């Protein structure tokens, strides 16, 4: 029985796709904060009475807000970009059998804090009155904890590397 060889075009195409995916992952990490900042500034200017000093960003997407739909889309798109970046970070830091956690923490931050805020809006005034408002508050806290852990995990994941 003869062994079939994979065509080199297939292998070359696969390598190209993987290289492009890596670029997309890195680019999403760069563009996520820029996109989010621009969207928040735009939405805050579109909402009368909103103040960055007195209101939290989640209030742009609160139930009944004129910017609720835009905020939901902004949170979800930003979260997906952060998740994509976290997956790329995970694959770049992974070497051999050693487990790495930085990418998982970044992806959890995107999922819990941003996608969670887009799917579960806060209650008016940022309060946690309803179940959805409580879910929003708890997911945000968990997402922020993942974000706080990421730099420490990065130090641990890159300890002893000679690259």
Secondary structure as a PSIPRED ss2 file (coil, helix, strand):
# PSIPRED VFORMAT (PSIPRED V4.0)

   1 X C   1.000  0.000  0.000
   2 X C   1.000  0.000  0.000
   3 X C   1.000  0.000  0.000
   4 X C   1.000  0.000  0.000
   5 X C   1.000  0.000  0.000
   6 X C   1.000  0.000  0.000
   7 X C   1.000  0.000  0.000
   8 X H   0.000  1.000  0.000
   9 X H   0.000  1.000  0.000
  10 X H   0.000  1.000  0.000
  11 X H   0.000  1.000  0.000
  12 X H   0.000  1.000  0.000
  13 X H   0.000  1.000  0.000
  14 X H   0.000  1.000  0.000
  15 X H   0.000  1.000  0.000
  16 X H   0.000  1.000  0.000
  17 X H   0.000  1.000  0.000
  18 X H   0.000  1.000  0.000
  19 X H   0.000  1.000  0.000
  20 X H   0.000  1.000  0.000
  21 X H   0.000  1.000  0.000
  22 X H   0.000  1.000  0.000
  23 X H   0.000  1.000  0.000
  24 X H   0.000  1.000  0.000
  25 X H   0.000  1.000  0.000
  26 X H   0.000  1.000  0.000
  27 X H   0.000  1.000  0.000
  28 X H   0.000  1.000  0.000
  29 X H   0.000  1.000  0.000
  30 X H   0.000  1.000  0.000
  31 X H   0.000  1.000  0.000
  32 X H   0.000  1.000  0.000
  33 X H   0.000  1.000  0.000
  34 X H   0.000  1.000  0.000
  35 X H   0.000  1.000  0.000
  36 X H   0.000  1.000  0.000
  37 X H   0.000  1.000  0.000
  38 X H   0.000  1.000  0.000
  39 X H   0.000  1.000  0.000
  40 X H   0.000  1.000  0.000
  41 X H   0.000  1.000  0.000
  42 X H   0.000  1.000  0.000
  43 X H   0.000  1.000  0.000
  44 X H   0.000  1.000  0.000
  45 X H   0.000  1.000  0.000
  46 X H   0.000  1.000  0.000
  47 X C   1.000  0.000  0.000
  48 X C   1.000  0.000  0.000
  49 X C   1.000  0.000  0.000
  50 X C   1.000  0.000  0.000
  51 X C   1.000  0.000  0.000
  52 X C   1.000  0.000  0.000
  53 X C   1.000  0.000  0.000
  54 X C   1.000  0.000  0.000
  55 X C   1.000  0.000  0.000
  56 X C   1.000  0.000  0.000
  57 X H   0.000  1.000  0.000
  58 X H   0.000  1.000  0.000
  59 X H   0.000  1.000  0.000
  60 X H   0.000  1.000  0.000
  61 X H   0.000  1.000  0.000
  62 X C   1.000  0.000  0.000
  63 X C   1.000  0.000  0.000
  64 X C   1.000  0.000  0.000
  65 X C   1.000  0.000  0.000
  66 X C   1.000  0.000  0.000
  67 X C   1.000  0.000  0.000
  68 X H   0.000  1.000  0.000
  69 X H   0.000  1.000  0.000
  70 X H   0.000  1.000  0.000
  71 X H   0.000  1.000  0.000
  72 X H   0.000  1.000  0.000
  73 X H   0.000  1.000  0.000
  74 X H   0.000  1.000  0.000
  75 X H   0.000  1.000  0.000
  76 X H   0.000  1.000  0.000
  77 X H   0.000  1.000  0.000
  78 X H   0.000  1.000  0.000
  79 X H   0.000  1.000  0.000
  80 X H   0.000  1.000  0.000
  81 X H   0.000  1.000  0.000
  82 X H   0.000  1.000  0.000
  83 X H   0.000  1.000  0.000
  84 X H   0.000  1.000  0.000
  85 X H   0.000  1.000  0.000
  86 X H   0.000  1.000  0.000
  87 X H   0.000  1.000  0.000
  88 X H   0.000  1.000  0.000
  89 X H   0.000  1.000  0.000
  90 X H   0.000  1.000  0.000
  91 X H   0.000  1.000  0.000
  92 X H   0.000  1.000  0.000
  93 X H   0.000  1.000  0.000
  94 X C   1.000  0.000  0.000
  95 X E   0.000  0.000  1.000
  96 X C   1.000  0.000  0.000
  97 X C   1.000  0.000  0.000
  98 X E   0.000  0.000  1.000
  99 X C   1.000  0.000  0.000
 100 X C   1.000  0.000  0.000
 101 X C   1.000  0.000  0.000
 102 X H   0.000  1.000  0.000
 103 X H   0.000  1.000  0.000
 104 X H   0.000  1.000  0.000
 105 X H   0.000  1.000  0.000
 106 X H   0.000  1.000  0.000
 107 X H   0.000  1.000  0.000
 108 X H   0.000  1.000  0.000
 109 X H   0.000  1.000  0.000
 110 X H   0.000  1.000  0.000
 111 X H   0.000  1.000  0.000
 112 X H   0.000  1.000  0.000
 113 X H   0.000  1.000  0.000
 114 X H   0.000  1.000  0.000
 115 X H   0.000  1.000  0.000
 116 X H   0.000  1.000  0.000
 117 X H   0.000  1.000  0.000
 118 X H   0.000  1.000  0.000
 119 X H   0.000  1.000  0.000
 120 X C   1.000  0.000  0.000
 121 X C   1.000  0.000  0.000
 122 X C   1.000  0.000  0.000
 123 X C   1.000  0.000  0.000
 124 X H   0.000  1.000  0.000
 125 X H   0.000  1.000  0.000
 126 X H   0.000  1.000  0.000
 127 X C   1.000  0.000  0.000
 128 X C   1.000  0.000  0.000
 129 X C   1.000  0.000  0.000
 130 X C   1.000  0.000  0.000
 131 X H   0.000  1.000  0.000
 132 X H   0.000  1.000  0.000
 133 X H   0.000  1.000  0.000
 134 X H   0.000  1.000  0.000
 135 X H   0.000  1.000  0.000
 136 X H   0.000  1.000  0.000
 137 X H   0.000  1.000  0.000
 138 X H   0.000  1.000  0.000
 139 X H   0.000  1.000  0.000
 140 X H   0.000  1.000  0.000
 141 X H   0.000  1.000  0.000
 142 X H   0.000  1.000  0.000
 143 X H   0.000  1.000  0.000
 144 X H   0.000  1.000  0.000
 145 X H   0.000  1.000  0.000
 146 X H   0.000  1.000  0.000
 147 X H   0.000  1.000  0.000
 148 X H   0.000  1.000  0.000
 149 X H   0.000  1.000  0.000
 150 X H   0.000  1.000  0.000
 151 X H   0.000  1.000  0.000
 152 X H   0.000  1.000  0.000
 153 X H   0.000  1.000  0.000
 154 X H   0.000  1.000  0.000
 155 X H   0.000  1.000  0.000
 156 X H   0.000  1.000  0.000
 157 X H   0.000  1.000  0.000
 158 X C   1.000  0.000  0.000
 159 X C   1.000  0.000  0.000
 160 X C   1.000  0.000  0.000
 161 X C   1.000  0.000  0.000
 162 X C   1.000  0.000  0.000
 163 X C   1.000  0.000  0.000
